Amino acid sequence: MIVALNLAAAVWAQGPTAQPLIQAYMPRYNAMKQNLVEAAEAMPAEQYSFKLTPGQRPFGEWVDHTILLLHGSCATIAGTPTPAMDHSKPPGERSKAELVTSLKEAADACDKTLKNISDQKALTAVDIGGKPTYPVNAMIGLLTNMASHYGNMVGYLRTKSITPPSTARTQKKQ
């Protein structure tokens, strides 16, 4: 009850056009998107098949997995089915250029979805396959998983003596 009252007070204080949820969300989403795209660009093409250990997926599959995450999560946020994707090449057979392009396209699709969402839409249930779900749940899951994917990719970059993008930006500011 207190949380709901505090949220209502924050919305009221910001005026009728304020979108505190979306305003808080978007900078975090944009930072994670930037980190992921820059990490994919930073890894040399010949290292896309590199695995930290035999049991782990190669770096390129982390990029591919992130593409699937963006498409699936943003479809859920929009209340639409996940778009069909080209699976003509199995994971590990797509080039760095193909994966980076697909990652940017997936991020652009998410950007369009998030541009059209308001606090009210994020907190209103949508029907996905006969099951009601709230877009805000998918939004939180998207950020959580983007951070997890980036964290994994950082390990691969560091093992190859590549400074992760977020660290490089921090070092540049100093």
Secondary structure as GFF3:
##gff-version 3
##sequence-region A 1 174
A	DSSP	alpha_helix	2	14	.	.	.	ID=ss1
A	DSSP	alpha_helix	20	42	.	.	.	ID=ss2
A	DSSP	three_ten_helix	45	47	.	.	.	ID=ss3
A	DSSP	alpha_helix	59	78	.	.	.	ID=ss4
A	DSSP	alpha_helix	96	115	.	.	.	ID=ss5
A	DSSP	alpha_helix	119	122	.	.	.	ID=ss6
A	DSSP	beta_strand	126	128	.	.	.	ID=ss7
A	DSSP	beta_strand	131	133	.	.	.	ID=ss8
A	DSSP	alpha_helix	135	159	.	.	.	ID=ss9
A	DSSP	alpha_helix	165	173	.	.	.	ID=ss10
###
